[in-house]
Amino acid sequence: MMCMSNMMENSSIMGTLKKREKGMRAVCTKDESHDKFITTAHVTQSWVVDDGGEFLEELSTDDTTHGPNPQNIWVCAECGEEAKVS
């Protein structure tokens, strides 16, 4: 099972790649020196399921189908303020 720190690390890497690709820039509205944000991305995962297809355990995050999007809500990971993304 992939631990949360690995998922955060992978998310951070994907966010950096998308930021460079799209030229996005998020800015905390409370403190412009804050540079870590929480937003959504869409991923595919491998799961262990029971015989009825009910989730039991995540084995891995396999792919990022859609990385962070500037139209998503972005929240500063340091203070919780909503960020402006351009």
C-alpha positions in Angstrom: 0.0 0.0 0.0 1.3 3.4 -0.9 1.8 5.6 2.2 0.4 9.1 2.4 3.9 10.7 2.3 4.6 8.9 -1.0 1.3 10.1 -2.4 2.0 13.6 -1.3 5.5 13.4 -2.9 4.0 12.1 -6.2 1.4 14.8 -6.1 4.0 17.4 -5.5 6.0 16.1 -8.5 3.0 16.1 -10.7 2.0 19.6 -9.5 5.5 20.9 -10.4 5.3 19.3 -13.8 1.8 20.7 -14.6 2.8 24.1 -13.2 5.8 24.2 -15.6 3.6 23.0 -18.5 0.8 25.4 -18.0 2.7 28.4 -16.5 0.4 28.3 -13.5 1.2 30.3 -10.4 -0.6 30.0 -7.1 -0.3 32.8 -4.5 -1.5 32.7 -0.9 -3.8 35.7 -0.3 -2.6 35.9 3.3 1.2 35.6 2.8 2.8 35.5 -0.6 5.9 33.7 0.8 3.8 30.5 1.3 4.5 28.1 -1.5 2.6 24.9 -0.7 -1.0 24.4 -1.7 -3.8 21.7 -1.5 -5.9 21.1 -4.5 -7.4 18.1 -6.3 -6.0 15.9 -9.0 -7.6 12.8 -10.5 -5.7 9.5 -10.3 -6.2 5.8 -11.0 -5.5 3.3 -8.2 -5.1 -0.4 -7.8 -7.4 -1.7 -5.1 -8.0 -5.0 -3.2 -11.7 -5.6 -3.2 -14.0 -8.2 -1.8 -16.1 -10.6 -3.9 -18.8 -7.9 -4.2 -16.3 -5.3 -5.5 -16.3 -3.3 -2.2 -13.0 -1.5 -1.4 -10.7 -3.1 1.1 -7.3 -1.6 0.6 -5.4 0.6 -1.8 -2.3 -1.1 -3.3 -1.0 1.8 -5.4 -1.6 5.0 -7.2 -0.9 4.1 -10.8 -1.4 7.2 -12.9 -2.5 10.8 -12.7 -5.3 11.2 -15.3 -5.8 15.0 -14.6 -3.3 17.1 -12.6 -4.0 20.2 -10.7 -6.2 22.7 -12.6 -6.2 26.5 -12.1 -10.0 26.4 -12.0 -9.9 24.1 -8.9 -10.0 25.5 -5.4 -6.5 25.9 -4.1 -5.9 26.3 -0.4 -2.6 27.3 1.2 -1.2 24.2 3.0 0.6 26.5 5.5 -2.3 28.8 6.7 -5.5 27.5 5.2 -6.3 30.6 3.1 -7.7 30.2 -0.4 -5.1 31.0 -3.0 -5.4 32.9 -6.2 -4.2 30.9 -9.2 -3.3 32.3 -12.6 
